[in-house]
Amino acid sequence: MKHFTSALAILVAASVSDARPVVQETPGTETREVRIFVLNRSTPDRSFKDAAAVLTLTRKSGRGQTILIPRALQEAPAPPEGVAPGMIRGLISTPYFIEMDLGDGAAAPRREPAAKPAPTPDGDTKAEGAPAPLSADDVLRLARKGTWFTRTVPASLFSEPFTATVTIRIDTLTFTSEEFQGPRSAHDAPDDAAARVDETLQNLRNRAEESAKFMDLKPAADRLIRDLSKIAPAGFEDGSGEVERNRQWCLALARAIEDATDYGNSARVQELSLQCAPRMKEVRTLLEQMKKREPVPTPATPETPPTVK
């Protein structure tokens, strides 16, 4: 245990050392607060009380940078009504999602009110004996009352195209998020990303039929994983878990496709892309159903009763 504590201290110190040149501020420099939340829809299977968060950032014109994001000491304010949350990605090998909020919600598409849970065949909104799933809004609020992470950094870090991952360390365990890409745009919406996934799968099949080589397949395989990660916000919003279940299935196939491209196995690429297609069809059907669900109306502000004299 003593050796582990020492190793962890060295690791954190190294992260801070790497981050120091990144977060140094000069008077008049525009800054941005990076806020990281762990989003959980199920009963937590672990505590994040003593967790540490590390942001690994790579900009198009610069080298990779590692920034330690300390735990916040107080609750975060609730998300403004109608403003989209930060970018959301899955935390690999866990049931959790990671929200990375760069304070750019105003530039994102307006967020509609939470949708009602999908009804069961008998018309009920939840299975017998099972509690109704939390709404996305409830999960976002709870995350701001629990353990979260924040740090102020120069805004210039995010002023150009970048990719980033968030690593959460809990005791001896380490979990890394799917890749974030920014700055985000309206074209990152889950239904747009799902349409691009279908196009990429078809493109991979066509190239595999022509026995394409590594450099003809690898970019498409990378694009496939990247677009699947952009469907994560819909997986988070869907309380039934069906979108995320199918998305994770496709991600497993996409990683196998990426591995097959490394070995130039065109036949395997074609086989795996064909297996992924029905799952993506199910994802797109679910996304359409989510858009058609009746939104929960915003509660009206109660009138102030008249003063009785």
Sequence and secondary structure as in RCSB ss.txt:
>XXXX:A:sequence
MKHFTSALAILVAASVSDARPVVQETPGTETREVRIFVLNRSTPDRSFKDAAAVLTLTRKSGRGQTILIPRALQE
APAPPEGVAPGMIRGLISTPYFIEMDLGDGAAAPRREPAAKPAPTPDGDTKAEGAPAPLSADDVLRLARKGTWFT
RTVPASLFSEPFTATVTIRIDTLTFTSEEFQGPRSAHDAPDDAAARVDETLQNLRNRAEESAKFMDLKPAADRLI
RDLSKIAPAGFEDGSGEVERNRQWCLALARAIEDATDYGNSARVQELSLQCAPRMKEVRTLLEQMKKREPVPTPA
TPETPPTVK
>XXXX:A:secstr
 HHHHHHHHHHHHHHHHHHHHHH   TT  EEEEEEEEE SS  SS  TT EEEEEEEETTS EEEEEE B SS 
     TT   SEEEEBTTSS EEEEE S GGGS      B     TTS SS TTS     HHHHHHHHHHS EEE
EEEEGGGGSS EEEEEEEEETTEEEEB  EEES  GGGSHHHHHHHHHHHHHHHHHHHHTT  HHHHHHHHHHHH
HHHHTTHHHHHH TTSHHHHHHHHHHHHHHHHHHHHHTT HHHHHHHHHHHHHHHHHHHHHHHHHHHS B     
         
